[in-house]
């Protein structure tokens, strides 16, 4: 069994190389960092080997033909019980991410192809990966094109084929308005968009209908666009715990979208962002960043004897200084918060209930702006499942019928509804929770598609 790592900066063809390697085998699984990128790679592999052989799994969507050979997944959704010839994991430097790092670390250390395992990402993790997997072989890849800093430009003076990067929905929309007023059309890309909306926005740009993109850092994770120039309208973001400045590697990941294949690209700043310091500029231009010294880790061998033992097992240290205990993730914080409720706590008196409750706590909070609502939804589902066994059509209809697009909806309310329907798409994918799971997967996807079409039209007419 070969274990290889293809490491290097953006625009080195790592994902293309992984697709070629995987399809040279009879079967494979690839894990990717974003739902949007997962859909993009799924479409490419499906076209290459045929839809009947290609499956896709994300938290909110499952496309699984009768006998698939190739599985394209978000990293958290990678199936661990399917033997395949080839396994690949992309953007492995995320093993150091405080929010998701433990999930990447788990798959990097435990998932193996029967013939080949390929890890892809930044060379900032080379020394760390070598210590964690001593037998690994490295395939160092150089960037195809040059990346250069071009300084400050006003938003209204940006050249054609530029992307402007900001880190909040309000900022993205307000910048898009300015660009539309002075430059004509603009496309918008955010991680919160559905693949359908994102694809419609990207198509406008790639087809030349518009010459500008306004995006969040979702643009930095492997999305291939015909960009000449990337500028930061903001260089601070909320990372789930606090607002902070982006480091050079994060800035470089985004800047690297400029100049694809052998076409050189430039990056700079705009709006209220000051010129980058020389140290960051040189780091980005030369692709030389601070090396990762540890990976975040969380125990996955859990004890369901009782609540206290489950919590203890989630907080165990690895005993390895390279594997640092992960900060409390959202699912763990949800578990602790909801178990403070006396009714919930009393119900967690057997392993089946505790396993179900923990599984429900792992429903992502796609809205990320109403913790109380999210916790109430989990609690309601939990007691419904205890009482009824599964969520009925009537129960799910009650939750989802108000999420259809309405005449009074604006961009913000449609975005909220899109985030919420993703929750119910996630739930619908759990056949042990939902009476007519397949039907509800279709229904929630249809609602998301309708909302996506509505949002696309709204974004065109900001």
ABEGO torsion letter per residue (X at the ends): XBBBBBBEBBGAGAAAAAAAAAAABABBBBBBABAAAAAAAAAAAAAAAEAAABBBBBAABBBBBABBABBBBBAAABBAABBBABBBBBGAAAAABAAAAAAAAAAAAABBBAABBBBBEBAAAAAAAAAABAABBBBBBBBABBBBBAEBBBAAABBBGBBBBBABAAAAAAAAAAAAAAAEBBBBBBAABBAAAAAAAAAAAAAGABABBBBBAAAABGBBBBBABBBBABABBBAGABBBBBBAAAAAAAAAABGBEABBBBBBBBEABBBBBAAAAAAAAAGBBBBBABBBBBBABBBAABAAAAAAAAABBAGBAABBBBBBBAAAAAAAAAAABAAAAAABABAAAAAAAAAAAABBBAAGABAAAAAAAAAAAAAAAAAAGBBBAAAAAAAAAAABBBAABBAAAAAAAAAAAAAAAAAAABAAABABAAAAAAAAAAAAAAAAAAAAAAAAAX
